[in-house]
Amino acid sequence: MITIYIKNMVCPRCIAAVSNILEQLEIPYTSIKLGEVELPSALALKKKFALSIRLQESGFSLIDDRKSQLIEQMKTLVIDKVHHSSEELDIKWADHISEMLHLDYKYLSSLFSSVESITFEQYIISQKIERVKELIVYDELTLSQIAFKLHYSSVAYLSNQFKKITGMTPSQFKKGTEKNRKFIDEI
């Protein structure tokens, strides 16, 4: 069993798109999830090159080096928990990341910062703020419910962090005509 890592797979539609590419190229796979594809065997160089080209045409890319794979796995774990999980966000990120990747959190955090030019904690906050924006736009939950769902200690703390990142309060964002949201893979 071989695992290949793919950058920018951030949602179920991305999984479907990559699955479609694999099927078109007649590349068998055993499983596919955010950022990863399990293959029954290694790809021939020609197939790997064709896959790389097709992925790039769709906004994805193969990740070959171990450090980039780890960073992408860290991002995928955050995106999965923040954007795709229905559970409340009551986790200790350091423990979760270390447990899932089987490596020391200090090493992973340092690696992330050295490559991404922001800290892993800043990345998590950015993802949470994008999720807050999404939930505000949907207008199905109150700010208190959003704060609780994303495990903020209070609405005030959420509002302060939101303003620090976006330059506006959640209510200003909600009233604004232009909802400045970012693509998850661009954070």
N, C-alpha and C positions, 0 to 999 in steps of 0.2 A: 504494500500500500504506500503510495506517494502522496504527499500533500503539496499543492501549489498554493501560493498566496497571491491575492489579487487586490490591488489598491483601488479605492473608491467604491467598493461594494458596500453600500450603506443602507439599503432598504430591500424589501421583498421584490420590488420591480427590478432591482439590480441583479438579484439572484436569478430571476426569470430571464433577463437579458443575457447573462453569462451562460446559463443553461442552454439557451437558444444557440449561442455562438458555438458551444461545445458540440451540440447536436449537428449543426451545419457542417462543422469540420470533422464530423464522425470520430470524435474523441470520447471514448467511454469514461464514465465517472461513477463512483459509488455513492458519493454524497456531495452536497453543496450547501454552504451556509455563508453568512456574511464574512467576506474576506478570504474564504478558504474553499478549495475544491479537493476532494479525495479522488485520486485516480488509482485504478488497479495496478498500473505499472508506469514506469518512467516514459516520458514522451520522447520520440525520436526528435533530433535537432530540427528537422524540416517542419514537423508538426508544431513544435514549440514556437518556432519563428512565425508560422502562420497564425497561431493562437495569439501571440504577442501583437501582431499587426491588427488583427480583428478586434482585440480588446481595446487597443489604443484608438481605433476608429469610433468606438462606443464610449470613450471617456474613462476606460479602465487601464490598468497596466499590471504586468507581472512583476512581482517583487522577488529578486533573486538573492540578495544578501541578507544574512541573519539579523543584523541590527534593524534594517528596514522592515523585516517581517515582524520583529518584536513590537516595533512602534505601531505598525498597522494593526497588530493584534490588540494592543492596548486601546487604540482608537475604536476598534470594532467592539470591544467589551463595553466601553463607555457609551457608544451610540446605541448598542443593543439595550443596555439597562435604562438609559435616559429616554430614548425615543420609541423603543419597541416593546418594552415590558409594561405589563399592566399592574405590576407590583408597586407598592410604595417604595421610594428610593432610600430605604433605611439600611444602608450598607457602609462599611468602612472600606473605602476605595483601596487603601494600601493592602489590606488583608485580601480583598477580592482579587486584585490584580496579581499579587504574589501567588495566591492559591491557584488561579487559573493558568498562569504561565510557568509556575514552578521555579520562580527565580526571586531573588531578594528585591524587595520594593525599592530600596535606596539605589541599587544598580539600575533598575528599570526607569525610575524617576530621573536619574542623572542622564541616562542615555536619551530619554525623551527630550529633556531640556537642551542637550547638546546638539541634537539634530533639528528639532522643531523651532528653536529660538523662543519658546514660551515654556513655562513649567507645566507639568502634567496637571497640577491643580488648576492652573489657569485654563487649560483645555477643558477640563470637566466643567468648570464654571461657565465657559462659553457655550458648551453643549446644553447645559441646564437653562441658560438664558434663552437660547434658541427654542428650547422646548416650552419655556414660559411664553414666549412670543406666539408660538403655534397655538397654545391653549387659550391665550387671550383672544386671538383672532377667531377661534372656534366659538367663543362666547358661551360655552356650556358649563363652565365652572367659575365660581367666585375666586377672587385673588387668595382668599383664605384657604379654599380647597386646593388651589394650585400649589400654594406654599406647603400645605400638608402633604400633598401627593409627591412633591419633589424633595421632601424632607428638609425644608427650611425651618429654622427654629421659630421664626415669626414672620408675619406679613411685612413688618418694618424691615427686617433683615433682607428679605427677598426684594423689597422695593429699593433699598439702598444699593444692593448689589446690581440690580437691574439698571438703576440710574448711572452707577459707576461705569458699567459696560456700554450702555446705549446712549447715555447723555440725556435720557428722559425718564420720567416715572412710568410705571405700568399704565396708569390712567391716561397720561399724555400719549403714550403709544396707542392705546385703545381708541382714543379720539382722533388720532392722526389719520390723514387721508392716505398717506403712503406708509404701508407696513413694511419697513425695512427688514426683511428676513434674509438670512444667508442660507445657501445650500449647505447641508450637513458636512459634505466632504470638503468644503472650502474653509472650515473653521480650523 
